[in-house]
Amino acid sequence: MYLNTISPAEGATHYPKRVGRGIGSGMGKTCCRGVKGQKSRAGGFHKVGFEGGQMPLQRRLPKRGFKSMTARFNAQVTLSELNNLPIDDVDVLALKQARLVASDAQTVKVIASGSLNKALNLRGIKVSKGAKEAIEAAGGKVSD
């Protein structure tokens, strides 16, 4: 068997409609378009979803959800991850080099998860209220 010799089974295919070939073809006169109306005319079409002036379905249904376009530029770091860093001065660049945040991250926030045992100086990093208390209790400080 070769690809150029195979064909569909008998009766599986139909001949295409040959419209506009006279009354004897069974599809003469109006050429399967019906009688009158926009869709029977040459060039008569309307946009997808158009319902004849009725409010279309995609506008009748309520909108749900939201996907932030800036979410991928935000990153979070926990206190326990900061505790494992070998440095004391922490900024966004240091976190990127330590691979704790993605390379395209623009804003980083420290959240209070885990514990911190050493004094750290944070610069240009947002911190939650609980994380700020833990950093200051360990002897560190947070600056903008």
JOURKA-V965752 format. One record per backbone hydrogen bond with DSSP energy under -1.0 kcal/mol. NH is the residue of the N-H (numbers start at 1). CO is the residue of the C=O. Records with the same first field share a line. If there is no record, write none. Layout:
# JOURKA-V965752
NH = CO / CO
This chain:
# JOURKA-V965752
5 = 2
12 = 9
20 = 27
25 = 22
26 = 23
30 = 28
31 = 28
33 = 30
40 = 37
41 = 38
44 = 41
50 = 47
54 = 51
59 = 56
60 = 56
61 = 57
73 = 70
74 = 71
75 = 107
77 = 109
80 = 113
82 = 78
83 = 79
85 = 82
90 = 121
95 = 91
96 = 92
97 = 93
98 = 94
99 = 96
100 = 95
105 = 102
106 = 73
107 = 73
109 = 75
110 = 126
111 = 77
113 = 111
121 = 88
122 = 141
123 = 90
124 = 143
126 = 108
128 = 110
132 = 128
133 = 129
134 = 130
135 = 131
136 = 132
137 = 133
138 = 134
140 = 135
141 = 120
143 = 122
